[in-house]
Amino acid sequence: MKVHTIGIIMNGVTGRMGTNQHLVRSILAIRQQGGVTLPNGDIIMPDPILVGRQEHKVKALAEKHGVTRWSTDLDACLADPANQVYFDSQTTVHRAESIKKAIAAGKDIYCEKPTDTSLEGSLELARLAKQAGVKNGVVQDKLFLPGLLKLKRLIDSGFFGKILSVRMEFGYWVFEGDWQPGQRPSWNYRKEDGGGIIVDMFAHWRYVLDNLFGNVKAISCLGMTHIPERVDEQGERYTATADDAAYATFLLEGDIVVQANSSWAVRVDRDDLLTIQVDGTEGSAVAGLRDCKVQHRVNTPKPVWNPDIENPFAFTEQWVDVPANQIFDNGFKVQWELFLKHLVIDTPFPWDLLEGAKGTQMSDLGLQSWKERQWVDVPDLKL
Ligand SMILES: NC(=O)c1ccc[n+]([C@@H]2O[C@H](COP(=O)([O-])OP(=O)(O)OC[C@H]3O[C@@H](n4cnc5c(N)ncnc54)[C@H](O)[C@@H]3O)[C@@H](O)[C@H]2O)c1
């Protein structure tokens, strides 16, 4: 049995996603479980080095979690051949510059989405990685959510018949930061810092739609900045220059119509922060982050419009839960394990920088549709 130790530079790891999802729930969890076991019994053991600009923060994070390697010098980490992978979860506008350096240093790349704030920038990263021959991957975590895996199981079983339409409701109230601190970083609400719900969420919607239902062919989008002023982490008022809600319609292959509301200015009266309703000729389903419920055509009630009487239907009780039938691990961790296997034994890993660029293409086209007040077609992406 051989242990393949993979040195991973983790940059942006003091942030929300970096600390919680990538360091604690993925890399450290993989180390705690004894690495990733390969079919021949070999083990892959990730060996992180935490990188950040502020020494006190990165040192404290490393000490808290018992990580021995940390640094404030990215160039030195990149120069060290023991580090095979560069991982980036910095704020979006800082990602491309560091990834370009890492590609030039011959590192394999794994990073958060969106890979850049513009399609041009995202495509350049994909192109450079291909030219350099380095392996690369982009986080597409929603595909590994239990609720969406159950939905995929339903699709693969033919449960829906012909899928007609999809309704996605995403969002929750993000506090303005005055009388209660905001629960998202303030850069999310400043366009100049890479913020905006379209840039953030359409990267997700692209791979969710492409992978589950069919390729996106066209988009119509209306963005809004509902809350024009917020208060930042230092208690300073600032102007929200980025969109905090987007009301979009996507047309997919096979004429599947998708309506997607994304909002940080909405209060939740649904089962989860994201719900996806799928209606097909044979049945319907509603998925959340973990759960998924279905209604088959034979269980479909026959309501008649009549406001003169009390509603005789308990509609929400007429659905049946889809069982788990398996153990669902953390989605970020599952994708990290697949990427590590891809590095060592070359198993397929389809979620690369080109797929990441499709996400940025979606947000670019959403912003264009909003600006021009019209439908926009989605052209094929080539390197
Ligand atoms: N996959 C998902 O579901 C998901 C969810 C949220 C965010 N994200 C993405 O993850 C990334 C990080 O988001 P977050 O919510 O963790 O943000 P955050 O603000 O909590 O963390 C950002 C990280 O970048 C670093 N950083 C900030 N300013 C910097 C600068 N000027 N120079 C260099 N580094 C800087 C910070 O120190 C921190 O480590 C974003 O690109 C975001 O789009 C993905």
The ligand as an SDF file (V2000), in Angstrom:
LIG
                    3D

 44 48  0  0  0  0  0  0  0  0999 V2000
  -19.8670   27.2650   -3.9430 N   0  0  0  0  0  0  0  0  0  0  0  0
  -20.6580   28.0520   -3.2500 C   0  0  0  0  0  0  0  0  0  0  0  0
  -21.7790   27.6900   -2.9170 O   0  0  0  0  0  0  0  0  0  0  0  0
  -20.1910   29.4170   -2.8090 C   0  0  0  0  0  0  0  0  0  0  0  0
  -20.8850   30.0860   -1.8130 C   0  0  0  0  0  0  0  0  0  0  0  0
  -20.4240   31.3380   -1.4000 C   0  0  0  0  0  0  0  0  0  0  0  0
  -19.3210   31.8860   -2.0140 C   0  0  0  0  0  0  0  0  0  0  0  0
  -18.6760   31.2250   -3.0040 N   0  0  0  0  0  0  0  0  0  0  0  0
  -17.5050   31.8100   -3.6850 C   0  0  0  0  0  0  0  0  0  0  0  0
  -16.3800   31.6610   -2.8190 O   0  0  0  0  0  0  0  0  0  0  0  0
  -15.5550   32.8110   -2.8910 C   0  0  0  0  0  0  0  0  0  0  0  0
  -15.3280   33.3520   -1.4820 C   0  0  0  0  0  0  0  0  0  0  0  0
  -16.5610   33.7440   -0.9200 O   0  0  0  0  0  0  0  0  0  0  0  0
  -16.7590   33.8970    0.6630 P   0  0  0  0  0  0  0  0  0  0  0  0
  -18.2100   34.0470    0.8750 O   0  0  0  0  0  0  0  0  0  0  0  0
  -16.0080   32.8230    1.3580 O   0  0  0  0  0  0  0  0  0  0  0  0
  -16.0540   35.3080    0.8990 O   0  0  0  0  0  0  0  0  0  0  0  0
  -15.2660   35.8480    2.1870 P   0  0  0  0  0  0  0  0  0  0  0  0
  -15.2790   37.3200    2.0580 O   0  0  0  0  0  0  0  0  0  0  0  0
  -15.7900   35.2220    3.4280 O   0  0  0  0  0  0  0  0  0  0  0  0
  -13.7910   35.2790    2.0000 O   0  0  0  0  0  0  0  0  0  0  0  0
  -12.9470   35.7430    0.9730 C   0  0  0  0  0  0  0  0  0  0  0  0
  -11.4980   35.2900    1.1480 C   0  0  0  0  0  0  0  0  0  0  0  0
  -10.7300   36.0640    0.2210 O   0  0  0  0  0  0  0  0  0  0  0  0
   -9.7420   36.8020    0.9260 C   0  0  0  0  0  0  0  0  0  0  0  0
   -9.6630   38.1660    0.3990 N   0  0  0  0  0  0  0  0  0  0  0  0
  -10.5240   39.1500    0.6030 C   0  0  0  0  0  0  0  0  0  0  0  0
  -10.0780   40.2960    0.0570 N   0  0  0  0  0  0  0  0  0  0  0  0
   -8.9070   40.0050   -0.5080 C   0  0  0  0  0  0  0  0  0  0  0  0
   -7.9500   40.7800   -1.1960 C   0  0  0  0  0  0  0  0  0  0  0  0
   -8.1150   42.1010   -1.3740 N   0  0  0  0  0  0  0  0  0  0  0  0
   -6.8830   40.1530   -1.6590 N   0  0  0  0  0  0  0  0  0  0  0  0
   -6.6940   38.8440   -1.4600 C   0  0  0  0  0  0  0  0  0  0  0  0
   -7.5840   38.0660   -0.7550 N   0  0  0  0  0  0  0  0  0  0  0  0
   -8.6680   38.6430   -0.2970 C   0  0  0  0  0  0  0  0  0  0  0  0
  -10.2000   36.8870    2.3590 C   0  0  0  0  0  0  0  0  0  0  0  0
   -9.1000   37.0620    3.2250 O   0  0  0  0  0  0  0  0  0  0  0  0
  -10.9090   35.5580    2.5410 C   0  0  0  0  0  0  0  0  0  0  0  0
   -9.9660   34.5480    2.8670 O   0  0  0  0  0  0  0  0  0  0  0  0
  -16.2340   33.7800   -3.8430 C   0  0  0  0  0  0  0  0  0  0  0  0
  -15.6520   33.7050   -5.1020 O   0  0  0  0  0  0  0  0  0  0  0  0
  -17.6630   33.2950   -3.8860 C   0  0  0  0  0  0  0  0  0  0  0  0
  -18.2790   33.5560   -5.1330 O   0  0  0  0  0  0  0  0  0  0  0  0
  -19.0960   30.0020   -3.4060 C   0  0  0  0  0  0  0  0  0  0  0  0
  1  2  1  0
  2  3  2  0
  2  4  1  0
  4  5  1  0
  4 44  2  0
  5  6  2  0
  6  7  1  0
  7  8  2  0
  8  9  1  0
  8 44  1  0
  9 10  1  0
  9 42  1  0
 10 11  1  0
 11 12  1  0
 11 40  1  0
 12 13  1  0
 13 14  1  0
 14 15  2  0
 14 16  1  0
 14 17  1  0
 17 18  1  0
 18 19  2  0
 18 20  1  0
 18 21  1  0
 21 22  1  0
 22 23  1  0
 23 24  1  0
 23 38  1  0
 24 25  1  0
 25 26  1  0
 25 36  1  0
 26 27  1  0
 26 35  1  0
 27 28  2  0
 28 29  1  0
 29 30  1  0
 29 35  2  0
 30 31  1  0
 30 32  2  0
 32 33  1  0
 33 34  2  0
 34 35  1  0
 36 37  1  0
 36 38  1  0
 38 39  1  0
 40 41  1  0
 40 42  1  0
 42 43  1  0
M  CHG  2   8   1  16  -1
M  END
$$$$
